[in-house]
Amino acid sequence: MRKWGFFLVFWLAFHITAPIMAQATCPPDVLLALARASSACYGIERNQVCIGSGDVSLQSTDGALIEQTGQIMPLNGTWIITLANGDDPAVAQLQVQASITDNEGTAMTWLALGDVSLMNLVSSVPTMTVTLTGTGKLRATPAIDGDIVMELAVNRALVANGRTEDSRWLRVSVPNSNDLAWISSEILTVPSPVSELNVIEVGDPYLRPFQVAHLSGQSTSLCDGQLPSGLLIQSPHPEHAVSFTLNNVPFQVAATVFITADSELLTANVLEGSLIAGPEDSQVVVPAGARIQFSQLHLAHPEPFGTFEFTGLPLNALPRRFTMTEAITQDDIAAATTRWQQSVQASQAPPPTSTPDTTCRYVVRMDSQLYAGPAEFYEVVNPIAAGQQVMPVQQTTDASDTLWYQLRQSSWIRASRVETLGECRSIPVLNDDPAPSTNTVSLETCEPTNGPLRAGQQITFEFTPPPFDNYGEARRAVSIDPGSVVLNDQDYLRVHATDPILVSSNPEDERYLRIFRANWTAEPGTYRVRGERLSYIAICYLTVPVG
């Protein structure tokens, strides 16, 4: 009796939390099996598969067969997933990354149900995590003169997924994107021999497990036809499409979709969101409330499915809740198609012409490094992100005839990393003329007033706190706090202040300023300079190049 009491409580709770599922037609044992399947696969992660319930077998590429309920396996190396309804409904859950970038940390949820078979058509790809031993460059091709895609700092971790035949270059995933690039293996620490990676060619795609798959099955069902066999798919975000290929048909899915299989003829029912099906030259948009039939050789036109009849589907086992779309018409499909075509045309249309901006601007082309001198053997000062504006003040070439720009803040960057926009004057060429013996740096702007900083110069650092309300306050300021200028948080320079300076000639404005200054003989290196008085703080990062 206690057993049945517990079962009744569980059954009621399940129905309260699952209003979309069929309540009158799915018997309690089926509902309980579906709930157990969801519990058995709790904790499944991206690029994994789990046996949730019933007769399910996972066959790996090496021939191993897994059939234990609750078993979680990696998708990489899984070949065929076979399900068959028996005493319990057959359920398998997959978390498929497909085209989702690594940094997003999400995946599509696939629920295979009933009498279906799902085959992974992506060959197993060995990967390994490698670490840079110094600063490194990702290149578009495996060559020392290949275009630079990104510059990375020491100890940066990357995921390698292939190599050249001589193992001198590894192909890696570009951080925070789906792009691929190459890096020299000579500057990497690797956990195992790189010969474990596949030999690949430039242009070979990198596909993740089940990004290309094949689905087949039978038109069987449970719950009086309301829990059919098929594949339930949900993208992690209703507006960001995920790309994959099923039965040789490319899909872009930002939706919840239920796909049934009658032998090799498949039908995709879009429950919410939308999908785009077909190759690029003949794509079809399928909005919520419509279905489309397809096979390896055929792609039909979408049509409304009216009131969705498969109400026994375990929609509450999906991570994202949604509201079923009301019945639509063929006119609604045509309107959705028109909107999609217009958005595609708008994205491909050239931007409107405008009067060109001739203002001189120097913009960093790609993520780069700033150096203490005009060559890569100098110390790396800090990174600089693509899109930032810089101001070159002079130029020179290194021993390999590479052109370098010295920036206003005294650090150096390769000229090839900087794009010149607008109408700019020529940048002076560095010559052997002696540098000015003095220079001044405002700690509010961090810019020297007499050209780039040079070793041996007498530098005056100055900062100006907010004005004082009257002459008396300004006069007493240095006795209250004389101010400080500190290099690298350890070298305190002697500070002096100017006499009070009247802010304005307006007789009603009685405020006064005092400029606080400190002198220093410049030495090569990178410095953090902090000027401070009471709560006012000004900080600059400066570089004095060698020589």
C-alpha positions in Angstrom: 0.0 0.0 0.0 2.8 2.4 0.8 4.5 1.6 -2.5 1.3 2.5 -4.4 0.8 5.6 -2.3 4.3 6.8 -3.3 3.6 6.0 -6.9 0.4 8.0 -6.8 2.2 11.0 -5.4 4.9 10.7 -8.1 2.4 10.3 -10.9 0.5 13.4 -9.8 3.7 15.5 -9.4 4.8 14.4 -12.9 1.5 15.4 -14.4 1.4 18.8 -12.7 4.9 19.6 -14.1 4.2 18.2 -17.5 1.0 19.7 -18.8 2.0 19.3 -22.5 2.3 15.5 -22.3 -0.6 13.3 -22.9 -2.3 12.5 -19.5 -5.2 10.2 -20.6 -3.4 8.2 -23.2 0.1 7.5 -21.7 -0.2 4.8 -19.0 1.6 5.4 -15.7 4.4 2.9 -16.5 5.4 4.8 -19.6 5.4 8.1 -17.8 7.5 6.6 -15.0 9.9 5.2 -17.6 10.3 8.6 -19.2 10.9 10.2 -15.8 13.5 7.6 -15.0 15.2 8.2 -18.3 15.6 11.9 -17.5 16.9 11.1 -14.1 19.4 8.5 -15.4 20.9 11.0 -17.8 21.2 13.8 -15.2 24.6 15.4 -15.5 25.3 14.5 -19.1 27.7 17.0 -20.7 28.4 18.4 -24.1 29.5 15.8 -26.7 28.2 12.9 -24.7 25.4 10.3 -25.1 23.4 8.5 -22.4 21.2 5.4 -22.3 18.1 6.6 -20.6 15.6 3.8 -20.8 14.6 0.6 -22.5 16.4 -1.4 -25.2 19.3 0.9 -26.3 22.7 -0.1 -27.6 25.7 2.1 -28.3 28.2 0.7 -30.8 31.6 2.4 -30.9 34.0 2.6 -33.8 36.2 -0.1 -32.3 33.3 -2.6 -32.1 32.5 -2.2 -28.4 28.8 -2.5 -27.4 27.3 -0.6 -24.5 23.7 -1.4 -23.3 23.5 -0.5 -19.6 20.9 2.1 -18.6 22.4 5.2 -17.2 25.7 4.7 -19.0 27.2 7.9 -20.3 29.8 7.8 -23.1 31.6 10.3 -25.3 30.2 11.0 -28.7 33.6 11.0 -30.2 34.1 7.3 -31.1 30.4 6.4 -31.0 29.3 5.0 -34.3 25.7 3.7 -34.1 22.9 4.2 -31.6 20.1 1.7 -31.9 16.8 1.9 -30.0 13.8 -0.5 -29.9 10.6 -0.1 -27.8 10.0 -3.1 -25.5 8.5 -3.3 -22.0 9.8 0.2 -21.5 10.0 3.0 -24.1 13.5 3.3 -25.5 15.2 6.7 -24.8 18.7 7.9 -25.5 19.9 11.5 -24.9 22.7 13.2 -26.8 24.3 16.6 -26.2 25.5 17.6 -29.7 27.8 20.6 -30.1 27.9 20.6 -33.9 28.7 24.2 -35.0 28.5 25.8 -31.6 31.8 27.4 -30.6 33.8 26.0 -27.7 33.6 29.2 -25.6 29.8 29.1 -25.6 29.7 26.0 -23.4 26.3 24.9 -24.7 25.0 22.1 -27.0 21.9 20.9 -28.8 19.8 18.4 -26.9 18.8 15.3 -29.0 16.3 12.8 -27.5 16.1 9.6 -29.6 12.8 7.8 -28.9 11.4 4.4 -29.8 12.3 2.4 -32.8 15.1 4.4 -34.5 18.7 4.2 -35.4 21.2 7.1 -35.4 24.5 6.8 -37.1 27.5 9.2 -36.7 29.1 9.9 -40.1 31.9 12.0 -38.7 35.2 10.1 -38.3 36.7 10.1 -34.8 39.1 13.1 -34.6 41.9 12.9 -32.0 42.5 16.2 -30.2 44.9 17.3 -27.5 45.3 20.4 -25.4 48.7 22.2 -26.0 50.2 25.1 -24.2 52.5 27.9 -25.5 55.9 28.1 -24.0 56.3 31.7 -25.1 54.4 34.3 -27.2 53.1 32.8 -30.4 51.2 33.5 -33.6 48.3 31.7 -35.1 48.7 31.6 -38.9 46.2 31.0 -41.8 48.6 28.4 -43.4 51.3 26.1 -42.0 54.2 28.4 -43.0 56.4 30.9 -41.3 55.1 33.6 -43.8 51.5 32.6 -43.5 49.0 35.5 -42.7 48.8 36.0 -38.9 45.4 35.4 -37.6 46.0 36.1 -33.9 48.9 36.7 -31.5 48.8 34.9 -28.1 50.6 35.3 -24.8 52.7 32.7 -23.0 51.0 29.8 -21.3 47.9 30.1 -23.5 46.1 26.8 -23.9 44.8 25.7 -27.3 43.0 22.6 -28.6 44.9 20.9 -31.5 43.0 18.7 -34.0 45.5 17.9 -36.7 49.0 18.2 -37.9 51.2 18.5 -41.0 52.9 15.3 -42.2 56.2 16.4 -40.8 54.5 17.4 -37.5 56.2 20.9 -37.5 52.8 22.6 -37.6 49.6 21.8 -35.6 46.1 22.9 -36.6 44.2 24.4 -33.6 40.8 26.0 -33.0 41.0 29.8 -32.9 39.9 30.9 -29.4 36.2 32.1 -29.1 35.3 31.1 -32.7 34.8 28.2 -35.1 37.8 29.3 -37.2 40.9 27.1 -37.6 44.5 28.2 -37.7 48.1 26.8 -37.6 50.8 27.2 -35.0 54.4 25.9 -34.9 54.8 22.9 -32.7 58.3 24.1 -31.7 56.8 26.7 -29.3 54.3 24.3 -27.7 54.2 22.0 -24.7 52.3 18.8 -25.6 50.9 16.1 -23.3 51.7 13.3 -25.7 53.4 12.7 -29.0 51.8 14.9 -31.8 51.9 11.8 -34.0 48.6 10.9 -32.3 46.9 13.6 -34.3 45.6 13.0 -37.8 47.6 14.3 -40.8 45.5 16.9 -42.5 45.6 19.3 -45.4 44.8 23.0 -45.5 41.1 23.4 -46.0 40.1 20.1 -44.5 37.0 20.7 -42.4 36.8 20.0 -38.7 33.5 18.4 -37.8 32.4 17.5 -34.4 30.6 14.1 -33.5 27.2 13.7 -35.1 27.5 17.1 -37.0 26.9 14.8 -40.0 24.5 12.0 -39.1 22.0 9.5 -40.6 18.6 8.7 -39.0 16.4 5.8 -39.9 13.4 4.2 -38.1 9.9 2.8 -38.1 6.6 4.5 -37.9 5.8 2.9 -34.5 4.3 4.6 -31.4 3.1 4.3 -27.9 0.3 6.1 -26.0 -2.3 5.5 -28.7 -0.1 7.1 -31.3 0.8 10.2 -29.3 4.3 9.1 -28.5 5.8 8.1 -31.8 9.3 6.9 -32.6 11.6 9.7 -33.7 14.2 12.3 -32.8 13.4 15.4 -30.7 15.9 18.2 -31.2 16.2 21.5 -29.3 18.8 24.2 -30.0 20.2 26.0 -26.9 18.9 29.4 -28.0 15.7 30.1 -30.0 17.4 32.8 -32.2 20.9 31.5 -32.7 21.0 28.7 -35.4 23.1 25.6 -35.1 24.2 23.9 -38.3 24.4 20.2 -38.9 23.6 17.7 -41.7 21.0 14.9 -41.4 20.5 12.3 -44.1 22.5 14.4 -46.5 20.3 17.5 -46.0 22.0 20.5 -44.4 20.0 22.2 -41.5 20.3 25.4 -39.6 18.1 25.0 -36.5 17.1 27.7 -34.1 14.1 25.7 -32.9 12.5 22.7 -31.2 12.0 20.1 -33.9 10.5 16.6 -33.8 11.7 14.3 -36.7 9.9 11.1 -37.5 11.3 8.4 -39.7 9.4 6.0 -41.9 12.3 3.9 -43.2 14.4 6.5 -45.2 11.6 9.1 -45.5 11.8 11.7 -42.7 9.4 14.4 -41.5 10.6 17.4 -39.5 7.9 19.1 -37.4 8.9 22.5 -36.1 7.3 23.1 -32.7 8.8 26.5 -32.0 11.4 28.8 -33.7 12.3 28.0 -37.3 14.8 26.0 -39.3 16.4 26.4 -42.7 16.8 23.2 -44.7 18.7 22.4 -47.9 21.9 23.4 -49.7 22.8 27.0 -50.0 21.4 27.4 -53.6 17.9 25.9 -52.7 17.2 26.6 -49.1 13.8 26.4 -47.6 12.6 28.1 -44.4 10.2 26.1 -42.1 8.5 28.2 -39.4 6.9 27.0 -36.2 3.7 25.1 -36.9 4.9 23.6 -40.2 6.5 20.4 -41.2 8.7 19.3 -44.1 9.5 15.8 -45.5 13.0 14.9 -46.7 15.3 12.1 -47.6 18.8 11.8 -49.0 17.5 12.5 -52.5 14.4 14.7 -51.9 13.4 17.9 -50.1 9.7 18.7 -50.2 7.9 22.0 -49.6 6.9 22.9 -46.0 3.2 22.6 -45.1 1.2 23.3 -41.9 0.6 20.4 -39.6 -2.5 21.9 -37.9 -3.0 20.8 -34.3 0.0 18.9 -33.2 -1.0 15.4 -32.5 2.1 14.0 -30.8 1.2 15.3 -27.3 2.9 12.3 -25.6 6.4 13.7 -26.4 8.6 14.3 -23.2 8.9 18.0 -23.9 9.6 18.7 -20.2 12.8 16.7 -20.5 14.2 19.5 -22.7 16.3 22.2 -21.1 14.3 25.1 -22.6 10.6 25.7 -22.0 8.4 27.1 -24.8 4.8 27.6 -25.8 3.5 25.5 -28.7 2.6 27.7 -31.8 -1.0 27.8 -32.7 -2.1 26.3 -36.1 -0.8 28.2 -39.1 -1.8 28.3 -42.7 0.1 28.1 -46.0 -0.1 31.9 -46.3 1.7 32.1 -42.9 4.5 29.9 -44.4 4.7 32.1 -47.5 4.9 35.3 -45.3 7.7 33.7 -43.2 9.6 32.8 -46.4 9.3 36.3 -47.7 10.6 37.8 -44.4 13.5 35.3 -44.4 14.4 36.2 -48.1 14.3 39.9 -47.3 16.6 39.4 -44.3 19.0 37.4 -46.5 19.0 40.1 -49.2 19.5 42.8 -46.7 22.5 41.1 -45.2 24.0 40.7 -48.7 23.2 44.2 -49.9 26.2 46.6 -50.2 26.2 49.4 -47.6 25.0 52.7 -48.8 27.6 55.1 -50.2 28.6 58.0 -48.0 31.1 60.8 -48.0 34.5 59.2 -47.2 36.0 60.2 -43.8 39.4 61.6 -44.6 40.4 62.1 -41.0 43.8 60.5 -40.4 43.5 57.4 -38.2 45.9 54.5 -37.5 43.9 51.4 -36.4 45.4 48.1 -35.2 44.4 45.4 -37.7 44.5 42.4 -35.4 45.2 41.5 -31.8 49.0 42.3 -31.5 51.8 42.9 -29.1 53.6 46.1 -28.2 57.4 45.8 -27.8 60.0 47.8 -25.9 62.0 48.2 -29.1 61.8 47.9 -32.9 62.3 44.1 -33.1 60.6 40.9 -31.7 63.6 40.1 -29.4 62.7 43.1 -27.3 60.5 42.7 -24.2 56.8 42.4 -24.8 55.3 45.4 -23.1 51.6 44.5 -23.3 49.0 43.3 -25.8 46.8 45.6 -27.9 43.4 44.6 -29.2 42.3 44.8 -32.8 40.4 48.0 -33.6 42.2 50.2 -31.2 43.6 53.5 -32.5 47.3 54.3 -32.1 49.5 57.3 -33.0 52.8 56.5 -34.7 55.4 59.2 -34.2 58.3 57.7 -36.1 59.3 54.6 -38.0 62.4 52.4 -38.6 63.3 49.0 -39.9 65.0 46.1 -38.0 67.8 43.8 -39.2 65.4 41.7 -41.3 64.0 44.9 -43.0 60.7 44.7 -41.2 59.1 48.1 -40.7 58.2 49.2 -37.2 56.3 52.2 -35.8 57.1 53.9 -32.5 53.9 55.0 -30.8 53.4 58.2 -28.8 53.6 56.2 -25.6 57.1 55.1 -26.7 56.4 51.4 -27.3 56.8 49.8 -30.7 54.5 47.8 -33.1 55.0 46.2 -36.4 53.8 48.5 -39.2 52.0 45.6 -40.9 49.7 45.4 -37.9 48.5 48.9 -38.4 46.0 50.1 -41.0 46.2 53.7 -42.2 42.8 55.3 -42.8 42.1 58.8 -44.2 44.7 61.3 -45.3 47.8 61.1 -43.2 51.1 62.8 -43.4 54.2 60.7 -43.8 55.6 59.3 -40.5 59.1 60.6 -39.7 62.0 58.1 -40.1 64.1 57.5 -37.1 67.5 59.0 -37.5 70.7 59.4 -35.5 70.0 62.9 -34.4 70.3 63.2 -30.6 67.0 63.0 -28.7 65.9 66.1 -26.7 67.5 66.1 -23.3 64.2 66.8 -21.5 60.6 65.6 -21.7 57.4 66.1 -19.8 54.6 63.5 -19.2 51.2 64.5 -18.0 49.9 61.7 -15.8 46.3 62.6 -16.9 47.0 61.9 -20.6 50.1 59.6 -20.3 51.6 61.3 -23.4 55.0 62.9 -23.5 55.1 66.5 -24.8 58.6 66.3 -26.5 58.5 63.2 -28.6 59.0 59.6 -27.5 60.7 58.9 -24.2 64.4 58.1 -24.5 66.9 56.6 -22.1 68.9 59.4 -20.4 66.3 62.1 -20.8 65.3 64.2 -17.8 61.6 63.5 -17.4 59.2 65.6 -15.5 56.0 63.9 -14.4 53.2 66.2 -13.5 49.6 65.8 -12.4 47.0 68.4 -11.5 44.4 67.6 -8.8 41.0 69.4 -8.8 41.1 73.1 -8.1 41.0 74.5 -4.5 38.1 76.7 -3.5 40.3 79.7 -2.6 43.9 80.9 -2.3 44.3 79.9 1.4 43.3 76.3 0.7 45.7 76.1 -2.2 48.5 77.6 -0.1 48.0 75.1 2.7 47.6 72.1 0.4 51.3 70.9 0.4 51.4 71.0 4.3 48.3 68.8 4.4 49.5 66.3 1.7 52.6 67.2 -0.4 51.6 64.5 -3.0 53.6 61.6 -4.3 54.9 60.1 -7.6 55.8 56.4 -7.4 57.5 54.2 -10.1 56.4 50.5 -10.1 55.0 50.9 -6.6 58.4 51.0 -5.0 60.5 54.1 -6.1 59.2 57.3 -4.6 60.3 60.5 -6.4 60.7 63.9 -4.8 57.6 66.0 -5.4 57.3 69.8 -5.6 54.2 71.9 -6.4 53.9 75.1 -8.3 52.7 78.3 -6.6 48.8 78.6 -6.6 47.5 79.5 -10.1 44.3 81.3 -10.6 41.9 79.2 -12.6 40.0 82.0 -14.4 40.2 85.8 -14.9 36.6 85.9 -13.8 36.6 87.9 -10.5 33.8 85.7 -9.2 35.9 82.5 -9.7 38.3 82.4 -6.7 39.5 78.8 -7.4 43.2 78.0 -7.6 45.2 75.1 -9.1 48.6 73.7 -8.1 50.5 71.4 -10.4 52.5 68.6 -8.6 55.8 67.6 -10.4 58.6 65.1 -9.9 61.8 64.7 -11.9 63.4 61.4 -13.1 66.3 60.3 -15.3 64.8 57.8 -17.8 66.2 54.3 -17.8 65.2 51.5 -20.3 62.2 49.5 -19.1 58.5 49.4 -18.5 57.0 51.5 -15.7 53.8 52.0 -13.8 53.8 55.6 -12.7 51.3 56.7 -10.1 50.7 60.3 -9.0 48.6 60.7 -5.9 47.4 63.4 -3.5 44.7 62.6 -1.0 41.9 60.8 -2.9 43.1 62.0 -6.4 45.1 59.3 -8.3 46.5 59.4 -11.8 48.2 56.3 -13.3 50.2 55.8 -16.5 52.0 52.8 -18.1 55.1 53.9 -20.0 57.9 52.3 -21.8 61.5 53.6 -22.2 63.1 51.7 -25.1 66.6 50.4 -25.1 69.1 52.6 -26.8 
